[in-house]
Amino acid sequence: KKKMLAVRCAEIQYFWYHTHLFPLSPGTEKGEMWQRNQTSLADFILEGLFDDSLIHLFLFSLTIVVFLIAVSGNMLTILLICADAQLHTPMYFLLSQLSLMDLMHVSTTIPKMATNYLSGKKTISFVGCATQHFLYLSLGGAECLLLALMSYDRYVAICHPFHYTVLMNRKVGLMMAVLSWLGASINSLIHTVILMHLPFCGSRKIHHFYCEFPAVLKLVCGDITVYETIVYIISIVLLLLPTLLISTSYAFILHSIIQMRSAGSKRNAFATCSSHLIVVSFWFGACIFSYMRPRSQRTPLQDKVGSVFYSIITPTLNPLIYTLRNKDVAKALRGVLGREILTQRW
C-alpha cells in the first residue's frame, strides 16, 4: 500500500510539474493527447445572422418581434386547449404537443442568438453547444414524427368516423405523443454524443447562428464519409418516410371527400385538413432543403435561410394557421376573450 501511495503521489507531482511549470511539448504522445482533450472542450464561435449595419439592426428587431409572436401564439394555443373542455380530444391534444415543440424550438435558438448579438460576444461553450444541438434535433425529429401521426388522426376521422373513438382514443393519442418525443430524443442523443466526440481541428467558427448539425459537422477533421452516409439514411427515415405516410393518408382522405354528398361535410373536411397540409408543406419543405442536399452543394447562406424558415417562421405560422382556420380553436378563443371582457366590466 505504501508503494502504491508513493507511485500515485509521484504521478500527481509529475502531472502538476508538466502542466504548470514545463508543459509537455506538442511533439510527445502525452502532450498531443493532453492538448487534444483541451482543444475538444474549447468554446465554439457562432457567426450569427446579423452585423452592426442599420439594415441588420432592423432585421434583428423584426426577428425578435416574430419570436415574441411565436412564443405568445403557441402558449395561447396550449392554454386554450387545456382550458376548453370541448378541445380535450386526441386531435387537439396532438396539436398542443405540436405547439409545445414549436415553443421549445424557438426558445432553444433565438435567445442565444439575441444575447450574442446584443452583448457583442459570439462564443458558445462546448456543453452549451452540445445541449443546444440535442434540444433542436430532438424537437425537429419529434415534430416530423408527430405531423405524420397527426395525418393518421385525420385519416381515421374522415375515412372511418364511426370508429374514431375506438381507433383514436386518449390512450392512443398519448402513445403517439410519447413515441414522437422518445424516438426523436434517442436519435438526437446518439448523434449528439457521436458528433461531440469527433475531433475538431482548425477554426472552431460555426457559420451559423446556432449549433446546427451540418454546420458543426463541417468543423470535424478526418474521414467521416461512413458517418455522413448513416446520417443521410436516418434523414431519409425521419423526413421522406413521414412525407410518404402523410401523402398516403391524404390520398385516402381526398378519395373519401370526393365521395361525400353533402357540400357542408366537404367544406368541413377540407378546412380541417388544409391547415395540417399547410403546416406539413412548410415544415418538411424547409427540412428537406436543409438536410437532404449533398454536402458539396451547401453554402452557409443557404443553410441559414433554410434554418430561419423552419426554426423561426414555421413555429410562428403554425398557431396562426390553426387558430384562424380551425373553427373550434377560434370559438374557444372568442369564448375566453368574451369571459375576460365580462369580468372586466363587472
N, C-alpha and C positions, 0 to 999 in steps of 0.2 A: 504493500500500500504506500509506503514511504517513497519507493522508487517511482510508482505511477504518479504520485503527487508531485514529485520533483520534475518528472518529464512534462506534466501538464503546466507547471509554473514556467518551465523553460520555453514551452510553445507560446504561452501568453506574452512572455517577455520578448520573444523573437518577433511576434506579430506587431507588438507596440513599437518595437525598435525600428522595424522596417516601414511601418505606416506613418510614424510621426517624425522620426529623425532622418532616416535614409530610406525613402520609399523604394520598393522593388522596381527595377528597371523594366521597361516595356518588353525588352527582348527575352526575358525569362518566362518560363511557362507559368509560374505562380503569379508573376507580375501581370501577364496578359489576362489571366483568369480574374485577378482582382480588379483590373481596370474594366474588363468586360462586364462584371457584375455591377460596378459603379455606374458605367455608362448606360446599362439597360434600365436602371432605375431613375435616370435623369429626367428632368421635365421636358415636355414637348412644347413646341411653339405653334399656336394656331394663327394662320394667316388672316382669318376673319373675312367679313364681307365688305367692309367699308373702310375708306381712308378719311382724311381730315377735310376734304373738299366740301363745299356747301351743298352740292347735289347729293353727295353721300350722306351728309348730315340729315337732309330731307328724307332720303330713303331709309335711314336708320329710324327716324321718328315715325315714318309710315309703318315700318316693321313692328315697332313697339305697339302702335295702335292696333294693328292686325293681331298681334299676340294677345292683347287685352280683350279683343273681341272673341278670339278663340277660347280663352280661359273662361270668360263670362258666359259665352254661348254653351259650351259643354257643361259647365257647372249648372246652368239653368236647366238644361235637358235632363241631367241626372236628378236634380231636385224635383222637377215636375213629375218624372216617372215614379219617384219614391213617394211623393205627396198625394198623387191622384190614384185612388183605388182602381179606377177603370183601366189604368195603364199597367196593372200588375199581371201582365200576360207574358208568355215566353218571348214574343216578338219584341216587346218594349224592354224586357229585361236584357235581351241581347243588344238592343240599341243603347241602353245605359252603359253596358260594358264597352261598346264602341266609343261612346263619349268619354268614358274614363281613360281609355287608351289614348285618345286624341289629346286629352287634357295633360296626361303624363308625358306624352311625346313632345309637345311644345315646351313643357316645363323642363325637359331634360336638356334641350339645346339652346333655346333663346336666352334665358337668364345669364348663362355663362358668356355667350357672345356679347350681350349688352354690357356685362360687367367689364369684360376685357376692353371693349370699345371706349367706355366712359373713363376707365382708370388708365388707359394707355398701355396696360400690360397685355401681353399676348400669350403668356405661358399657361400651361395646364399640367398639373402633376401627373406622374406615371399612374398613381392609383386613381386620380380623378379621371384620367383618360380611359382607363380600363372600366371604371364604373359607368361613365357616360356611354361607352361602346356597348356594354352589356345591356343597359337600360333601353337605348334606342333600338338595338337589334331585337331585343325581346318584344318590345311594343310593336315594332314593324311586323315581325313574324306573327305575333298574336292577332294583329288586325287582318293579315292575309287569311289566316285560318278562320277567323270569326266571320268575315264577309262571305266566305264560301259556305259556312254553316247557316248564315242568315238567308242565303239563297234557297237552301233546303227548306227552311221555315216557310218562305213564301211559296215554294212549290207545293208543300203539304196544304197550306191554307187555301190555295186556289184550285189545285187539281184534286185534292181529297178533303174538302171542307167538313164532311160529316165524320171523318176520322181524325180531325185535327187535335181534339182534346186527348185522344189516345196516343197518337204518334208524337205530338209536341206538348207534353205537359211540363210542369215546373221542374221536375226531376231531369228530364231530357235537356231542357234549357240550361240548367245548372251544370250538367255534364259537358255540354258544348262549351260553356264559358271556361270551365276548368281545363278541358282539353286544349283550348286555344292558349290560355295563359301558361300552362305547364309545358306543353310541347315546344312553344316558342322560347320559353326560359331555358329549357335544357339545351336546345340548339344554340342559343346565344351564349350560354355559359361555356360550352365546348369550344366555340370559335374564339371567345374572348381569352380563354386560358391558352389556347394554341397560339393565337396572334401575339399575346404579350410575352410569350416565352421565345419567340423568334428573335434572332439577332438584329438590332438596329445599328446601322453604321452611317457615317457621314452626317449630314444635316438632319436634325430632328424636327424640321419645319413641316407642318402638315398644311398642305394647300387647300384648306377648307375652314369652315367656321366652327366645326366640332369634330370629334374623333370618329368620323365615318369609316367604315371598314375598308373600302377601296383606297381612300386617301392615306390611311395608316399603313396599309399593305405595301404601298409604294416605297416606304422607308426601309423595308426589310431588305437586307443584303443576303446573297446566296441564291441557290436554285430552289424556287418554290413552285415549280411547274405542277407537280403532283397535287400539292395542296390547292392551288388555284383551280385545277380540274375538279377536285372534290367540291370546292365552294360553288363552282358553276353548276354542278349536278344538283346540289342542295337548293340553289336558286331556282332551278327548273321545278323542283318539287314544291317549293313554297310560293312560286309565282305562276308558273304555267299550269300546274295541276289544279290549283284552286280556280284559275280562269276557265279551264276546261269544265270543271264541275259546275261553275256558275252559268256558263254558256249552255250546258246540257239542261240544267234546271229551267232556264228561261225559254229554251226551245219548247219544253213541255208546257210551260206556263202560257206561252204565246198560242200554242195549239188549243189549249183549253179556253182562252179568252175569245178566240175566233169562233168557237162553237157556242159561246154564250148567246142567248136570245135577247136578254134584257140589255138595253143600252146603258142603264144605270149601273148594272153589275160590271159591264165592260169598263166604264169610266172609273169606278172604284178600284178595279183590279189594276188598271193602267196607272192610276195615281199612286197606289201602294208600291208598285214595282218600279216605277220610273225613278223614284227617289233613291232606291237602292242601286239601280243601274247607273245613275249619275255618279254616285259615290264610288262605286266599283270602277268605273271608267277612269275617273280622276286618279284614284289610288294606284291601281295596277298599271295604268299607263305610265305614270311617273316612276314607279318602282322598276318596271321592265326597262325603261330608258336608262335608269341609273345603274342597274346591276347586270343586265343581260348583254351589254355591249362588250366586245373584246377589249382587253387592257390597252392594246396598241391604238385604239380609236378614241380613248378617253382624253379629255382635256380638263384642267382644273375648273375652267369657267363652266363647261357643260355639267360637270359633277355638282357644282354649286347651284346652278339653275334647277337641275332635277331635284336636288335635296330641298331647296326652298319650296318647290311646288308640293312635295309630299310631306314635308315636315312642318310647314307653316300654313300654306294656302289651303290644302285639303282639310286639316283639322279645323280651320276657320269656317269653311264652306259646309262641312257635314252637318252641324247643328242648324244652320240656316236652311239648308235643303230639307231636312227632316221636319223642322218646325213650320216652315212656310207651306210645304206640300203635303203635310200629314194633318188631316182634319182632327184626329184625336188629340195630338200634341198641341195643336193650335187652340182647340177647345179647352184643354187643361190650362193653357197659358192665360186665356181670357178669363177663365174661372178664378185663377189665382189673382190676376190683376183686378178683377171685379170685387173680390173679397177685400183686397187691400184698400181700394177706393172707399168701399163702405165703412171699413174700420176707421179710416182717416176722417170721414165725415162725422161719424159718431164720436 
